[in-house]
């Protein structure tokens, strides 16, 4: 009977994982609405989860006297309570949308299946306003003031909901011209409460399990600590001094004109409105150069010199092959086989604008995703330079208009009523700088730049970033060495790995100098990353965990911090940490070659976001260590290492599995609470949510070695762990670049 229950439970779990994976791809192919109708919202899907919960609880009870402890019972019951809450939401919950017009009462909303559902009260929109980040036109929040029929008035904004009789209303959309707002409606009188109880039970059960002296986690730690540490032979690893590789142009075209580096740097001290916020012009110059050329310098010129060159000497720069392109179709259209073209290469006397045909095909949807991306990128770079030459790209003049502050460029249409002196100053200051530069009057250039900065401070003093934040951003811009640092960590990690593995096989002792060298590199790298991440967070005004670049940088830091203490006890953690951190940094740069600092999306302005991302990134870091440890075990087995070494690597994997899975579980359900506060539902079967759940379920199978004897065999366990890492890659990268969804920015 026990074996039959086991087979049923794990069979249903495997089927659930397969259904979830298939549904995520169905979502991509046929759309969310169809997938929810036939999979996630179907009675068959709900029945599958119910059968899984019932069979699992029966199996636990059958095994209780043999292997189970109170903490494990509590852990499994908490998942059952979470599923019960989800079932109650499925049975009694309702979700929909309501559109409120100014002053007009509404008493019903439209459900997801298009039906009209009456509310037990009336509500109306009193007013709606958009709050902006100070001195910018970037939205910070969307605020609706609503009144209910009983006289109660409430405010609805991002991460701030209105509640009335178990109905909850969330800000979802707006149309200021027509005077209406779109609110999401959620009615769930029972499911949320039960589900939240399950979340609390899960957290308490995880703490109890990890603290249980007779539990699997503590027992495995004691086994490892009893074993004598494996020490390797001495190796003094000289740290590689890597210099950032600069992309050099093979062009024989003479260098274009620009200002001397020291003078161009003064441009970088000006304020500019860029990417939805006020920042140093140095930041814009760096972003521009990286966007166009792929590097933060060009032929020995700094980013500020590149920007100044385009502003003051455009005729010298239009022939420079500094626009990086990709894709065979773009290269063919521009009549080049190289990776770089000039702005003039986009047009010809006979063909006109050479990308016209490709852009037309892209707009019609005739190009595949890769081709469309290449064409869009090439066209964007052309337009960036066009806006620079038209004087509309650099918005560095704060102007008061209709009671608000707008940042304008020299080529913009200035508001009526602007004073003549101010109008002339905005329209002529850049031209005057060019005249002084041509006359080589550097002192005069500096004086004009100083006057522009004084004008900026006078007109926008209250909304400008503080001096400390301004300086912090300039320091941050000077510390962008992620790519060379990634190469250093990967190379050092590989060398440490080879020497550690060789000495382990030869059973030779490891000298302290090798550990010291590795620990020093880990510590210095972690400190450098911590400084960079802290500066980015201080400059951006929020925790830097809101996009792929930032989360991968944080993951690299997590890997270094985890490896530093563990590497003192377990030699392989030194190379694991170096390689994993280096790969994370490499991915951060490849995923977003131009990682701009931007204002935070209103929906992301929640402390739960930071907690959710930190927990998940820590979990992914441990899964990466598990992957490397599994690969090492398989290599050692292939090379004929002793059983003791394999058993030790197995124990290391088991120790890491517990916190890795538990951190992911808590991270997932913290994200669910955040989603409930922000979007009105704690689970929406978004592809990222689905694959995070799949990852948790796949790795959790390794805990059931009593029921699944195959996991007691070291080789099987490590093969499984190596293959299971594919779910982590799918969760983070596959969803971002293949499946898409609400989390595709993360």
Buried (B, 14 or more C-beta within 10 A) or exposed (E): EEEEBBEBBBEBBEEBBEBBBEBBBBBBEEEBEEBBBBBBBEEEBBEBBBBBBBBBBBBBEBBEEEEBBEBBBBBBBBBBBBBBBBBBBBEEBBBBBBBBBEEEBBEBBBBEEEEEBEBEBEBBBBEBEEEBBBBBEBBBBBBBBBBBBEEEEBEBBBBBBBEBEBBBBBBBEBEEEEBBBBBBBBBBBBBBEBBBBBBEBBBBBBEBBBEBEEBBBBEBBEBBEEEEEBBBBBBEBEEEEBEBEEBEBEBEEEBBBBBEEEBBBBBBBBBBBBBBBBBBBBBBBBBBBBBBBBBBBBBEBBBBBBBBBBBBBBEBBBBBBBBBBBBEBBBEBBEBEBEBBBBEBBBEEEBEEBBEEBBEBBEEEEBEEEBBBBBBBBBEBBEBBEBBBEBBBBBBBBBBEEEEBBBBBBBBEBEEEBEEEBBEBBBEBBEBBBBBBEEEBBEBBBEBBEEBBEBBEEBBEEBBBEEEBBEBBBEBBEEBBBBBBBBBBBBBBBBBBEBBBBBBBEEBEBBEEBBEBBBEBBEEBBEBBEEBBEBBBBBBBBBBBBBBBBBBBBBBBBBBBBBBEBBBEBBBBBBBBBBBBBBBBBBBBEBBBBBBBBBBBBBBBBEBBBBBBBBBBBBBBBBBBBBBBBBBBBEBBEEEBEEEBBBBBBBBBBBBBBBBBBBBBBBBBBBBBBBBBBBBBBBBBBBBBBBBBBBBBBBBBBBBBBBBEEBEEBBEBBBBBBEBBEBBBBBBEBBBEEBBBBBBEB
